[in-house]
Each structure stands twice: as C-alpha cells, then as structure tokens.
Amino acid sequence: MAQVDVEMPKMGESITEGMVIEWHKSPGDRVEQDEILLEIGTDKVDTEVPSPTAGILTETLVEEGDTVEVGTIIARVETEAEEAEVQEPTDTPPVEEEPETESGSAEPAPASSDADSAPAPAEPAEEDIEVVMPKMGESITEGTVIAWYKEIGDEIDVDETLLEIGTDKVDTEVPSPAAGVLKERLVEEGETVEVGTVIAILASEAEADAVDRPAPDTGDEESEELPSPSGDGAVPDRTPDRPAGEEIKRRGDDGRFYSPLVRSIAKEEGLRMSELESIEGSGREGRVTKEDVMAYLEEREGQPAESGTPASPDTAAPGTAPERPPQPSPSAPSSRGGYTVEEGPSENQLKQQYGDRIEVQPMDRMRKITAEHMVRSKATSAHVTSFAEADVTGLVRFRERNKDAFLDREGVKLTYTPFFVKAAVEALREHPMLNASVEGDKIVIKKNFHVGVAVAIGNKGLLAPVVRNAGDYSVTGLARKAANMADRARSKELQPDELQGGTFTVTNIGSLGSLMGTPIINQPQVGILATGAIQKRPVVMEGEHGDSIAIRHMMYLSLSYDHRIIDGAMGASFLQRVVTELESFSGDDQLF
C-alpha cells in the first residue's frame, strides 16, 4: 500500500510556520498530481499547496485555522486507488478478470502493459527548452506567477518577456531563454512554485507547426457547459451586456495587457471590453488584476439599477443567500451587519452609512501587506518613541560646499540620507542592543549593520531596501548605494533579498516635509530612526561673551524602540550619539 505524506511546506528562509486557511479537498476525494489540496498562509503571503502525487486523499490531520510548523504532516494521500483507476481503460479483456488469481503476479503485468500503451505525459523533445522558476535572491525559495504574457502557440524571441512573477513585495518579468514557440504552460496564474521548478516548455522554430494551439473560444458552446447556479439545469446568460461578436482582447486600446485570468473572469461575468478598460489597475504599470475585477464586480452588483446587468431570479429570490450580497440583510447571521471583518462592508453599505458623496477604493496588495505588518508590529513590540533636536548648520554648509563636485565625480546627487545612515551606524556601534532582535525569551545581537533605508513609492507606500554591511561604507559609498537602491525600488527592479534581513531602519520623513514622527518598528528589528525636515530657526547660542540669538539649521530626530529590551535611558543615549555625529560636520570641511 503506497501512502504519501503531505507536509507543511517551507515558504521562505525565515518562515517557520503556516496557518491552514481552507481545505480544497475532503477525505475520500480523488486528486491529481499537483492539484490544489489546501491553502495556507503566513504573515506575508497566502499559498496554495498542490498534491505531491495522484491518488485518494485519505486523511487530513490539521483543521482549518490551525497553525503548524514547517515540516509537519498535514495530510495523507493513498496512491493504490489511483493505480487501480489507471488500470481500468485497458484494451485487453483478461486484465479485468486477473484479480481472481491468488498469487497476484498477474496484476502487475497488465499495469506495465497499460503504462506502455497509455499515452504518457509529453516528455520534452530534444529540441524543447525548459523554462524554470528563476532564483530571485539568496533567501527566496519560491515565486508566484502573476501574469502570462504569451499564449500557447505564440512565437517568442530570446529575452522577450514570457511571464511576470512576484514575491510579497517585488514583481519581476521573466524573459524567454531562447527563441521559439510556447509549447506548454505548466503553472497557472496565481500558483506559487519553488525556485527551479519547470514552469513552461518552448518548442524550437522547427517544431512550431507541431504545437497544438488552443481552439478558438466559442461563446455558445462554452455557455452550454456552464452549470446553473440554482442547480435546475437552466443555463444563465453570462454575457447580457457584451455585443455579439465582441471579444476580450489581450491588450486594450491604451496598450494595457490583460492576463488570461482577468479575461476569463471578464468573459464569464459578461464584462464589455470598454468596462474592462475603465477599471483602474493596481498592478504593475496600471495592469488590471483579479482583485481589481472582483472589486469592480462587487461595486456593480451593489448598484443593480444603474449597472444594466439584471439580477437573476435566483439571487433576487427571498430567503436565498447570494454569493456576494449587494446590501446587508437583517436576517444574515453576522454580528457585523452582513459582512465579514476581513472584507469589511460593501460599497452599498458604506453609502447607506455615509451618503452617496464618497469614493470607495479597494486596498492594493502593497497596502494590504503594509497594513498587516504594521498591526503585527504594534501587537509584537512595546513601542516607545524618544525625541532629540540637532543643530545641523555645519552639515548643511558642508553639503552645499561639496554637492556640485560630488555630482560631477560620482554621477549621483549628494543627499542627507547617507549622513543619517552613517550617524546611525556609529550610534549602533556604541549601542549594540538596538541592532538586535527578540526571539522568544532570547535577545539576538547582530554583529553586522544591515540598515534599511525607507523609500517612498509614489502614493502607494514605502519600501525599505537594505544596505548590507553599512558600517563598511564611507559617506560616498553610502550615497552611491542609497541612490541606486532608491532608483531600483521606484522602478520595481529590486530583488526580494534586498528587502529582507535588515537589523535597523532609517526613514527620512523630512524629505516629505514632516518635522517629526513616531515610526513603527520594522519587525523583527527593535529600533527605527526618523529624521525630520531641516528648517532655519532662531536659536539661543552660548558663547564666550554670553548668550546670543542666531539663525541655525535645526532638525528633530525621533527614535521608536522596543521597550521590552530597550529602556528610555538607552534610547536617549543612542539619540544623543546620533546628534553628536551630525553636529560634528563643519562648513569648511571638504568631502574629497
């Protein structure tokens, strides 16, 4: 009896556990190899877990909502039942009668015969080229297929973009390793697979004619196969608004690419091409994602009178729970007015609460992840923020004196950020506890200074690419490094590894006009330094001949730290060391 254990998969270098969100199969269900068994989640990403083999799911060992460690056995799949099913479609009658033999030796023979006669999965020909999930960083072990840019049968040139993959923060376009024809796509959009997994097969140009291209869509035939939501056998009209003959194109008139998943949803839901083009995309370069389409559909269903899409009798029938209720139901068994806490109220419910003069926008992926991280950080660390003020007149004059020569020599602008990072590193050398993390009841003090530098990505949020071994760089080296990482962060060219492993973070909120702030710690770090705007202010100066009032360049510094291991005295001492470093510059100093 062949039994295969399904384990909680490893979803990243620092991920040690996952939570079962939903089982897609029940005990007794037949599963194919790589068919989705369940969905699991971590604090950053949700992932579907495929079956490692074909067979029958005999046991699920973990319930939905349970959190278990990586490597834990969560289910078992029996493969013997699968072998029996494979033996059924044989052309030799004696095979079905052979099980009467006592020795059982006659059963394996037909099985091998079946294996020879049945059409095996297509092996790549010698001319075929395998496309594998690329490695996107040292600690990144998997990636998610966001969108395929090519269909089966499409010709593709070497280095032409084949698909887009992503992690929880970085999206990357994957170029074709060779010229040819896309013969097979082995991974669907939305699936997460490990690095090195074969995700597509390219046929050489010589084999192009042999590639089976997908048959053209026939709306009538497809609609006949769609089951009725009511189960009465009647087929609903899924395309009431789209004119006959109109198709959902891969690219709109504005040049935006629409993935096969988005086009499939649009077709099933009866969206016109003009409707699809009107949706504001939250993906890369404004691309429309599955979430964008679903949010649009929810909004449209919440306004049946204006949408022009008639509600079906089934959804309008009293006592029937619609799949996505357009408005709250007083009888709905929910303590939150007919909606879940995670999804929140529908747009129609919000308008009932606030009136029609509102605009409802769904969170994009970056904002959802940021929100989750910030809430988790507040729940994890006891946040305290201390403030200090620095007279950076010397630093301002120093920069003004050197910025033109620096730009000519280095090719990048000399900003204040490298000075802030340098000052933070010098303070960390004297206060190593702020370069640590809390692991249970243990404190892990890091010897390397990997400083995250917050970068604003338009209006979407912040990323904090990490300058590794920042203590090894001069101000010049930090300026080049910070400028390069900021440019690549804004153009989405960062690798996932460059956003992980930081031991401390510096955020220059002054570049955005803020005087001071109380930043939230980037877990699992224990401190984050915010530098405010530099402003001219009248300041009382002490001198040999008494006090005087002078115009100085002043700035506020704020340090948020984890009060579990850092007390106020240490936080204040750290800040004063940063102030001392920033005030050490003189307007007469030269950088070169």
N, C-alpha and C positions, 0 to 999 in steps of 0.2 A: 504494500500500500504506500503510494508516494504522497507524502504530505509536505507542503511548503509553508514555512512560517513567514508572515509579513511583519516586518519590523518598522518601528517609528524611524523614518529616515533622518539623516543628518542634513540640515538645511543651511549650513554655514559654519565657519570656523568657531564662532563664539556662541552658537545656538546649541543649548544643551537639552531643551525640552520643547514639546509642542502640544497643542490642545486639539482634540478631535472636535471639529466643527459640525460635520454631518457625514453620516454613512450613506453612500450612494447604492450600496448593495446590502441585502439581508442574507442571513444564513439559509442555505439551500439554493441561492441564486447561482446560475451559471455565469462565469466570467471568462472573457478572452484575455490573452496576454496583453498587458499594457492598457486594459480597460480600467477606467477610474473606479477604485474601490471606496475611497472616502476623501474628505477634505480636511486638512489640518491647518493650523495657524500658529504663528508666533507673534511677538510684539511688533513685527515689521511687515510680514507678508503672509498671505494665505496660499496654500499649495495643495494641489490635487495629487493623491497618491495612487499610482497605477498598480495593477496586479502584476506580480513578478512572473506569473505563469497562467496558463489556461486551466480551467477546472471548475470545481464547485466550492463556493465559499461555505465552509463547514462550521466556522465559529468566529465570532467577534468577541475579543477579550477586553475591550475598552468601550465604555459608553460615551455618547455624545456629551461634550462639556468637560470630560476628564482631561487632565494634563499629565503627560507621562514623559519620561526621559527618553532621549535618543537611544535607539538600540533595543527598546522594549518590544516584545512580541505583542502585536495588537490584533492579529487575526491569523487564521489558518485556511489554506486552500488545498483541497484534495484533488490530485491530478488523475487518479484512476478512473473517475467518472468521465473525464474528458477523453481518455484513451478509448473507452467503450463507445463514446459517440463518434469518434473518428473512424471506428471500425464499421459503423453501420452502412455507409454508402459504398459497399463493395460490389463488384461485378460477378464474383464467384459465389454461387448459392451455398456450397458446403461450409462457407465461413460461419454462417448463422447457426448451423447445426453442430459445429465442432465443440461448443462448450459442454456437450454431453460426455466427452472423454474425461476419464478420471485423472490422467497424468497432467493435463493442462498444457502439454507440449504442443498441441495443435493450435492453441490460441496465438502464441507469438508469431507463428509463421504467417498467418493472414495479416497480422499487424504490420510486419515488414513488407508484405506484398502491397498493402494499402499505401505504405509510405512511399513505395516505388511508383505506384500507379497514380496516386492522388497528386494534384498539382501543388507542388511545394511553393512556399513564398519565394518570390522572384529574387534570385541572387544577382548582385551587381555583376554585369558583364565586365570583361577585362577593360573595355573602353570606358566604362562608367566611372564616375568620380563621386566619392562620398563627401558630403558637406557635414562637418561636425560642429557641435555647440562649442564656440571658442572660449578660451580661458580669458576672463576679463580682469584678472588680478590674482595676487598670490593666495588670498584667503577666500576667494569666490569659487564655490564648487558647483553652482548651478545658475541657470538663467531662464527667463520666461519669454516665450515667443509672443511679441506684441502684435506684429502685423507682417504678413507675407506680401512682398511687392510683386511677386511673379506667380502666375498660374501654371498648372501642369501643361506642358506643351509649348510654353513660351520660350523663345530664344533669349539667351543672355550672354553678354560679353564678359570677359575677365574683368574683375574688380567692379562690375556693375552691382548695385545694391540688390541683394536677394531677399532679405527679410530684416526685421528690426527686433532686437531682443532687449531685455532690461532686467535690472535688479530692483530693489526697493527705491533707489534714488536715481540711478543712471540708466539712460536708454542708449543703445548702440546699434548702428546699422552694420549688417554683416555683408561684406562683398563676396561675389562669386569667386571661387578659387580658380576657375577656368571658364573658357567659352564653351557653349553647348546649348542643350535644351533641358529644361527642368523635367525630369522623368517621373519623380516621385517625391511627395512631401510626407515625411514620416511623423511629423509633430504638428498638431493643430494650434491655432492661435489661442493663447491663454494657458497653454500647458507649460509646466516648469520641468526642465530636464537637467541632468547633471552635465558638467563640462566633459567634452569628449564623446558625447552621445551623437550618433549619426542622425541628422535631422532632415536630410534631403539627399537625393541622388540625381546627378546630372548625367545625361547621355551625351556622348560626343556628337559632333555635327554629322558624322557618318550614320549615326543611329537615329537621327532626328525623325526620319519618316516612320520609324517603328514605334515611336512614343504614342501611347493612347491618349488622345486629348479628350477632355471631358465633353460629354454630349451637350449640345445647346439646351438651355433651360426652356421648358415648355410649361408655361404657367398653368394651362388647363390640366395637364397630366399630373403636375405636382399637387395642385389643389385637390385633385380627386383622392390623393393618397393621404391627405391631412385628416387626422381624426377629429371628430366633433367634440368640442369641449363638454357638451352636455351628455355625450355618450349615446345619442339616439340614432347615430348613423348619418345624420344630416351634415352636409359639408358647409361650413361658414364661408362667406365670401370675404377673403382676406385682402382684396385689393379694390375697395369701393371707390377710392379717390384717384387711383392712377389711371390715366387714359390708356386705352387698349394699345398695345404695341410699345409703350414706354418701358424702358429697361433702366435698371440702376447701374450706372457706369462706374468703372474703376476710378476714373478721375472726373471731377466736376469741371464746369466751365472756368472756375477760378484756379484750376490746377491742383486742387486738393485731392489726395489719394484716399480712397475708401476701401478698407480692408474687406476680405471675403466675409468675415463675421458680421461686420456692420451692414454690408449689402444684403446678407441673408436675413438679418433682423428686419431691415427696411422692407424687403420683399414680403416677408411673412406678415408684417404689420400693415401693409398697404400704404407705405410712405411714398410720396412722389419724389422725383429727383429734386425738384425745387424745394421741397420740405427738408430733404437731407442737406442741401446746400445752405439752408438758412440756419442750421444748428451750429452754434458756436462750439468749436472743438477745444478740448482741454489737453489734447495730446501734443506731441512734438510738431512744431510748425503749424499749429492750429488744427491738427488732424482730429477727426471725429472718432471718439472711442465708443466702446459698447456702453459704458456708463453714461455718456452724453446722449446717446439714442434713447436709452431707457428712461433717463430723466425727462427728455422731450415727450416721450410717450405718456409718462405719468402726468405731465402737465396737460397734454392734450385730452387725456381721459378725464381729467378734472374739470374740463370745460366742454362737455358734450354738445352744448347748443351752438358754440361757435366753431367747433372743430370740423364739422361736416362729416364726421365719422359716426354713423348711427350705432348706438349700443345694441348689442344682440339681445333678443328676448330673454336668453338665459341669464345674462348679467343684470338685466333690469327686473327680473322676477323677484318678488318679495320673498325674504327668507333665504335667498341664495347668497352665499358669501362670494363676492367677485374676487378675481385673482389679485387685482390692485384696486381697492375700493376708492371711488372718486371722492367720497366725502364720508365723514365719520358716521358710524352707525350707533345709535343709542343703545342697541342691544348687543353690540360687539363685546366679546368677553375680554376687554382690555382695561387696565387701570389708567391708561394714558390717552383716553379719548379716541380709541380705534387705531392707534399706530404704535409701533414698537419704539423703544427708547433709542435704539441704534439708528433707525431710519428717520425718526422724527415725524412731525406732521406733514401731510401733503400740502401742496401749494393752495389747494382749495380751502383746506382747514385754516391755513395761515391767513388767507384773505378774509375768512369769516371772523378771525380774531382781530386783524389789524386794518381791514379795509382793502379796497382794490388798488390803492396807490402805493404798492410795494413791488419790489422785484425780488424773485427767489432764484438764487443761484446754487447749484449743487457744488459741493466741495470737490476739487480735483484731487488726484492721487497724492501729490506732494503735500497739499494742505491737510488731507486726512492723516497722512503719516506724521506730519509735524504735530498735529493736534494730539495724536495718540502718544507721541514721545514726550510732549510737554506735560500732559496729565500724569503719565507714568513717573516722570522725574519728580514732580511735586509729591506724588504719593510715596516715592522711594526715599528722598533726601529731606532732611530738616533744613529748609532754606533760611539763610540769614544773609543780609546784604550790608556791607560797610562802605563808607564813602570817604574820599580824600580829595584835596584840591592841590593842583600843581601849577607852578609858575613856569610856563614853557616858552618864555620870551626868547631865551637863548636858543632853544630848539627851532623856533620859527625863523629866527635870523640865520641860523646855521643852514636850514633847508633852502631859504631864499638865496643864500650865497652860493650854494652848490647845485641847485636843481637844473640849471641850463647845461652846465658842464656834464652833469650826470646823464642827462637825456642824450647828449651828443655821444658820450662814451659808451653807455650801456644800452641805449635804444629803448629804455622804459622810463616812465616818469618816477621821480622820487617823491613818494607819498609819506605820510606819517606812520603808516601801518608797520613798516619794518622796524622803526624805532620803538613802537609799542611792543612788538613781539620780542625784540632784543631786551627791553627793560623787564618784561615778564619772565624771560628765561633767567636773567640774572637774579631776580627775586626768587624764582623756583630753586635755584642752586642753594640759597640760604634757608629756604622753607620747603624741604622735600615732601612734607606731609601734604602739600597742595598739589603734588604731582603723583597722586596715589589713587587708589580705588578701594571700595569696601566690598569684600567678598564674604558674606555671612558675618561671622564674628572675627574676621581677619582683615587686616589692612595690608594692601599690596602696594609698596612704594616703588615707583618706576624709576629706573636709572637714566633712561633716555627721555629727552624732552621733545615729544611729538605734539606740536602746538597746532590746534585747529584755528583757522582764520575765517571768520564768518564773511560770506559774500552774498550780497543781495541779488536775487534773480528776478529782476523787474518787480512786478507787483505780486509775484507768485509765492515768495517766501525767501528763506535763507538756506544756503548750503555752507558747510564748514570744511573745506578741503584741508588736509593735514600736511603741515610742513614737518617732515620727519627729521629727527636729529637737528632741531632748530638751533641748539646750542653750538653746533659746529660751523654756523654761518656768520659772516660779518653782516653789517647793515647792507652793504652792496649785494651780497649773496641773498639775503632775505628779501630785498627789493625785487630782484630778478625772479626769485621763486614765487613770491606772492603775486606779482603781476601776471606771470604765466598761468598760475592756478586760477586766478580770478577770470582771466580771458577764457580759459577752457571750461570753467564752471558755467559761464554765461552762454557758451556755445554748445553745451552738453557733450563735451569731449572728455570729461573726467572719467577715470576708471573707478569702479566701486571701491577698490583698495585705498584709493586716495581720500575717501570719505570716512575711513574707519581707523581705529587704533590710536586716536588722539588721547593724550594724557592731560591736556589743559586747553582752554579755548580763550581766544581774544576776539572781541567783537567791537569794531569801531563804529559805534552808534552816532558819533559826532559827524561822520561823513554824510549822515542822513538828516542832520540838523538838530539832533537831540542833545540837550545839555547833560542829562544823566539818565540812568535807567537801572532797573533791577532784573538783570537777565536770569533765565532759568538754566540750571546746570545741565550740561550735555552728558547724560549717563553713558558709561559708569564713572565719569570723571567726578571730582569733588570741588572743582572751582572754575569760575569763568570771570574774566576781567572785561569790563565795558569802559571804553574811553569816550568821553563826551566831546561836544563841539568846543573848539578853541575860540575864545572871544576876548576882545580887548575890554578891560575893566579898570577902574581906578582902585589902586591897592595901596595900603599904608606900608611904606618901606622903612626899615630901620637902618640908620647909617651912623657914621662917626659923629655927625653934628646933629643928631636927633632924628625924629621921625619925619617922613615926608610922604606926600601922595604922588604916585606915578601911574602912568598908563602902562599896564602889563598885559601880556597874552596869558590868559588863565584857562584852565580846563578842570572839569570834575572827573574823577575816577570812581568806579564802583566795582566792588568785588562781591559776587554771590558765592557762598561756600556751604559745604555740607557740615552742619553743626554737630553731626554725630561724631566727627573726629577732629574738627577744627573749631576752636573757640574764638571769641572775639579778639583776644589779645594777639593770637597768631594771625588772624585776618588783618588787623590793623597794622601789625608789623610788616606783613607782606606788602600792603599798600604803600607804606612809607618807604620801603625799599624801591618800589617802582617809581615813586615820586622823586626820590634822590637820583635815580638813574636818569630820568627825563630832564631834571633840572641841572644835570652836570654839563650839558652842552653850552658852548659859548658861541656867540655870533661871529667871533673871529676865527673859529676852528675851520679847517679845510677837510673835506672828505677824502680827497686824493693826496 
